[in-house]
Amino acid sequence: MLTGAAGGAAPLAADLLLFAVALVTAGLLWRTGGRGSGGLRGWRLLALAVLLGLGTSLLAGLLTDPPAEGRFDATGQLVQLPAALLALVAVLTLLSPGRLRRGGARLATETALFFCASLVLAQVLVVGPAMRTQPLEGADRVVLEVACLVTASVLSAVLLLIAASPGPRRGAGALLLLAAATWATTHGLAIAGEDLQLAALGGAAPAGELVSLLLLCLAALRDPGAHDEAPPTRASARINVVGQLLPHLVTVAAGVAYLGAPLLGAAPSPAATIALLSCLSLTAVHRAAAARDEHRVAARLRRSEAYFRSLVRSSSDAVLILDGDLRISWVAPAVEPAGSPGLRGRSLPEVVHPEDAVEVAAWLTGEGSGGVVLGLCSFRLADRTGAWRVFEAGVTDLRGDADVAALVLHCRDVTARLDRELELRSLAFVDPLTGLPNRAAQRLALAELLAGEDDGPTDAALLLVELHGLRAALENAGSEVVETTLTEVARRLRATVRGEDQVARIGTELFSVLAHGTGDELDRLAARCLAAIEAPIVTDAGIVDLSGAVGLVPLDPGLSEGQAVDRAELAVVAARAAGTGSVRRYRSELSAARDRREQLREDLVGARDRGELALAWQPIVALDDQRVTGVEALLRWQHPVYGEVPPEEFLPVAERAGLVVDLQRWVLREATAAALTLPRSGVALKLAVNVSAAHLAAGTLVGDVTAALRDSGLPPERLVVEIAESSLEVGALADDVAALRLMGVRLALDDFGSGRSSLPALGRLPIDIIKLDRSLLSRVDRDPYSRAVCQAVVALAATLGIDVVAEGVETTSQLTALRALGCGYAQGFLLARPIGLAGLVQLLESDTGRLWPGVAGRVGAS
């Protein structure tokens, strides 16, 4: 297939060069056929065809002698036929069957016409000169004729590939056709060169084959695959036109060659005559097929045009077509205003609303986008009644399309949608009860205010006003009274602030004020807001009294909207903690405290695993014999950064984080296990462990106590479970207490006297111990009322058979007063601070467990 065309006349260097290029071409074609795109497997067959032609040529050269000078090389042509047939199959494999069917009779006729014309040229230009040079008969003549048929078939298949392929693939098809034509011309001229007396043809044959191989490589590299549906380009359109004209051009060339053959002294062969007559017949058939296709396409175009014209006219969307001067050349009837003048012939910027003209002109001229018209634009056009309608338009720039050469605007009437959006916006940003802006509106106004200046506002502040008393009003008077109350509060607040200040309702019991002022004006405004709230509100159900707390944060430069709201919330929490009717400005300490709480909450999760938690032990002393009769296990946390964190700080954090139950379960296990290691001097020490309301509410207390006692082996009668006074409202308390008492565990009521009266619980629950709160004992030594209350509690406990423990004893005078009242037990810093387990063991082993301050001991001794 490569050097065989030269009949062995090419120099050895040319043969070696062609051999190397053929191998490279085969490798490139094989790699191209392995790409993932569809329709590329035929390139691998072409690679095999190249290798097959190369192999057969080498084999023929080795096994047969070269023909005599001027003799037809039948063997050389015969060995190339398998490679040519495989190349024909490869080209056909590149074709898409669906596109072949789509081409129809017209494509088949054009291919047949090209095939017949190619045969005419082969008969006139190749077979005729070869027959004049030497008599070809029998097998030699058959080989030559078959070679012509196969060559014409390969060329026709490549032309079919161009005509049936999508636009992006036609460039590769054109290169493949050039490669095939170069290969066929080289072979044909090599066969006919002796008769034509062109001595240079023998040396030019290797160069022709080299060019055909290079073109074949370029075609493979350019092939995107059969399924590439990219839009056609001008180059692909030109190639398509050339592909349609090529059969006719070859037919004309065949006719000229046929008629000119006698002038060269050679009569055309009968095969050439038959092929030329076939060309003439196929030309007539092609014209008939083309006329039928044109009629069908014209009818389809008329139907399509009528269809789309009806769609455009009946569409609610407006279509405007603008020429190069932005004048309206066509407009959909749906937006054509009644009467005259109409929109046609007028410039679009002239017919839109005057306020939109500049924006529309800038959009259509591509101002700001490098002359490219893109994106959406909204403008107003007058309708048939003269009212302005809002249209949202997208644009398609078809000025580069010769068939349209215009800007096409696709407009949608969005007037109703904008009206609904305005209505929804009002609903989304307005509180329906008070008519004030809601939280979303407040956040938006705050963000706009903070972004209003480069350095930010310096005379503005955000006030959060929290109402107290609404829940009581709801319980006593109902929701209608609460709604009336909120409406009145909103009216009062709005009347209290300036006209440019914004009052918003951002929560059920929370209002905000975006206020302006300097100096102490903002503090006075906060006081006026409180006064407006605290004034009695008259309703149909009676008078409603409210109170409140106000948090105030100045809007400093550089403050973000989120930071401002966060600071205001911290300030209102501080005002609430300070008491009703308080105003608190934001301080950096509030954020620091909040950050510390957040850090503690995060670090508390793994504190136990890191070994940061430990138990401290505070002795409980019997006042009659001055000996330690029990200990209370207290949880301590040694934070790696903050040091020792007080329990009153981290226990509320643990309760809010849902960790307190797990911590108290750990305390139960550790304390009961450690209690067995304590030395005994007489009566076994009691172990007191605190239990929170969250632990009771979790419903696991009985199980946790049971597990701790079972694992440690501590007798149940030595364990005292301390329940805070605030835990008496837990619903399952009675059941848990009864279960613990059945187990033998003792029950203590902790913090007695710190909150609401716990006296009813003394008769309802089987309580063994009362622990007087330190707030009740703080003035027992000098306040007759506190002494009387403690005396009554001690007397009541004695009547009920309940022990009394005074906790938080810090002075000797308090201890003396308690002994005088008959209190049985005490604990506090005066007697002993919470200590570690080793210190507790040392304390219990010294002086047989006696623990008494010197001054109090002398008083007691006396």
Secondary structure, 3 states (H helix, E strand, C coil): CCHHHHCCCCCHHHHHHHHHHHHHHHHHHHHHHCCCCCCCCHHHHHHHHHHHHHHHHHHHHHHCCCCCCCCCCHHHHHHHHHHHHHHHHHHHHHCCHHHHHHHHHHHHHHHHHHHHHHHHHHHHHHHHHHHHHCCCCCHHHHHHHHHHHHHHHHHHHHHHHHHHCCHHHHHHHHHHHHHHHHHHHHHHHHHHHHHHCCCHHHHHHHHHHHHHHHHHHHHHHHCCCCCCCCCCCHHHHHHHHHHHHHHHHHHHHHHHHHHHCHHHCCCCCHHHHHHHHHHHHHHHHHHHHHHHHHHHHHHHHHHHHHHHHHHHHHCCCEEEEECCCCEEEEECHHHCCCCCCCCCCCEHHHHCCHHHHHHHHHHHCCCCCCCCCCCEEEEEEECCCCCEEEEEEEEEECCCCCCCCCEEEEEEECHHHHHHHHHHHHHHCECCCCCCECHHHHHHHHHHHHCCCCCCCCCEEEEEEEEECHHHHHHHHCHHHHHHHHHHHHHHHHHHCCCCCEEEEEECCEEEEEEECCCCHHHHHHHHHHHHHHCCEEECCEEECCEEEEEEEECCCCCCHHHHHHHHHHHHHHHHHHCCCCEEECCHHHHHHHHHHHHHHHHHCCCCCCCCEEEEEEEEEECCCCEEEEEEEEEEEEECCCEEECHHHHHHHHHHCCCHHHHHHHHHHHHHHHHCCCCCCCCCCEEEEEECHHHHHHCCHHHHHHHHHHHHCCCHHHEEEEEEHHHHHCCCHHHHHHHHHHHCCEEEEEEECCCCCCHHHHHHCCCCEEEECHHHHCCCCCCHHHHHHHHHHHHHHHHHCCEEEEECCCCHHHHHHHHHHCCCEEECCCCCCCECHHHHHHHHHHHHHECCCHHHHHHHHC
